[in-house]
Amino acid sequence: MRFGIIALIAALAAQPALADGFDEVQDKNTFVSLIADRNLTRFGINVTVTPDGQIVGKAFGRAVTGAWQWSKGYFCRDLYWGERDLGPNCQAVKVQGKTVRFISDRGRGQFADLVLK
């Protein structure tokens, strides 16, 4: 099974990526300004994506750790959920208000909506 920013989100929300009302985030500076000093949340999930390239938090009782970089217009991450290596994935990022949508496989896969807190 292929996963978005957090593996379990894909299991909960296996939906095609929709862009209705969302604006595309096209550069690292815009992305960092969105996530700096904030958490990304959804039921059972609370993660921080730091401006310096780290991903830390918890999802359904397991630690979430990883690293990210911005590459050619995509959020590219390597992620672990507990002991499970979810591997690399480059994702399109869109935003609408406080909702950030990560769309796996360079915008062609499943998406996960997380709320900025």
C-alpha positions as CSV (number, residue, x, y, z in Angstrom):
1,M,0.0,0.0,0.0
2,R,1.4,3.4,-0.9
3,F,1.0,6.2,1.7
4,G,0.9,10.0,1.7
5,I,2.6,12.2,4.3
6,I,1.4,9.7,6.9
7,A,0.7,6.1,6.0
8,L,-2.5,5.8,8.0
9,I,-4.1,8.8,6.4
10,A,-4.2,7.0,3.1
11,A,-5.9,4.0,4.8
12,L,-8.5,6.4,6.1
13,A,-9.0,8.5,3.1
14,A,-8.3,6.6,-0.2
15,Q,-9.6,9.4,-2.4
16,P,-8.5,10.8,-5.8
17,A,-6.8,14.2,-5.4
18,L,-9.2,17.1,-5.9
19,A,-8.1,20.7,-6.3
20,D,-11.4,22.5,-5.7
21,G,-10.8,25.7,-3.8
22,F,-7.2,24.8,-3.0
23,D,-4.2,27.0,-4.0
24,E,-1.0,25.2,-5.1
25,V,2.1,25.8,-3.0
26,Q,4.9,26.1,-5.6
27,D,8.0,27.0,-3.6
28,K,9.8,26.2,-0.4
29,N,9.6,29.7,1.1
30,T,5.8,29.7,0.9
31,F,5.6,26.2,2.3
32,V,7.9,27.1,5.2
33,S,5.9,30.2,6.0
34,L,2.8,28.0,6.3
35,I,4.2,25.3,8.6
36,A,6.7,27.3,10.7
37,D,5.9,27.0,14.5
38,R,2.6,25.1,13.8
39,N,1.4,21.5,14.0
40,L,-0.4,19.5,11.3
41,T,-3.3,17.6,12.8
42,R,-6.0,15.2,12.0
43,F,-7.9,12.7,14.1
44,G,-5.2,10.6,15.8
45,I,-2.4,12.5,14.2
46,N,-0.2,15.4,15.4
47,V,3.0,16.1,13.5
48,T,5.4,19.0,13.1
49,V,7.2,19.6,9.8
50,T,10.1,21.9,10.8
51,P,11.6,24.6,8.5
52,D,15.0,22.9,8.9
53,G,13.9,19.6,7.3
54,Q,12.6,17.4,10.1
55,I,9.3,15.6,10.6
56,V,8.4,14.6,14.2
57,G,5.2,13.7,16.0
58,K,2.7,11.0,16.7
59,A,0.1,9.1,14.8
60,F,-2.2,6.6,16.4
61,G,0.1,6.0,19.3
62,R,3.3,5.6,17.3
63,A,6.1,8.0,16.8
64,V,6.4,9.7,13.4
65,T,9.9,10.7,12.3
66,G,11.5,11.7,9.1
67,A,13.1,14.3,6.9
68,W,12.0,16.4,4.0
69,Q,13.3,18.7,1.4
70,W,11.7,20.9,-1.3
71,S,12.6,19.7,-4.8
72,K,11.3,21.0,-8.2
73,G,8.0,22.2,-6.7
74,Y,7.3,19.2,-4.5
75,F,7.5,18.3,-0.8
76,C,9.8,15.3,-0.8
77,R,10.0,13.2,2.4
78,D,11.3,10.1,3.9
79,L,9.1,8.9,6.7
80,Y,8.9,6.4,9.5
81,W,5.8,5.4,11.4
82,G,7.0,3.6,14.5
83,E,9.4,1.0,13.2
84,R,7.8,1.0,9.7
85,D,9.8,2.7,6.9
86,L,7.3,4.3,4.6
87,G,10.0,5.3,2.2
88,P,10.4,8.4,0.1
89,N,7.6,10.2,-1.7
90,C,7.4,13.6,-3.4
91,Q,4.1,15.3,-2.9
92,A,2.2,18.2,-4.4
93,V,1.1,20.6,-1.7
94,K,-2.1,22.7,-1.8
95,V,-3.7,25.0,0.8
96,Q,-7.1,26.3,1.6
97,G,-7.4,28.4,4.8
98,K,-5.9,26.3,7.6
99,T,-6.1,23.0,5.6
100,V,-2.9,21.7,3.9
101,R,-3.4,19.0,1.3
102,F,-0.5,16.7,0.5
103,I,-1.0,14.7,-2.7
104,S,1.3,11.7,-3.1
105,D,3.2,10.7,-6.2
106,R,3.9,14.2,-7.4
107,G,0.2,15.1,-7.3
108,R,-1.1,12.0,-9.1
109,G,-1.9,9.8,-6.0
110,Q,-4.0,9.9,-2.9
111,F,-4.2,12.9,-0.7
112,A,-4.2,13.7,3.0
113,D,-5.7,16.9,4.4
114,L,-4.2,18.1,7.7
115,V,-5.2,21.2,9.7
116,L,-2.7,23.8,10.8
117,K,-2.8,24.4,14.6
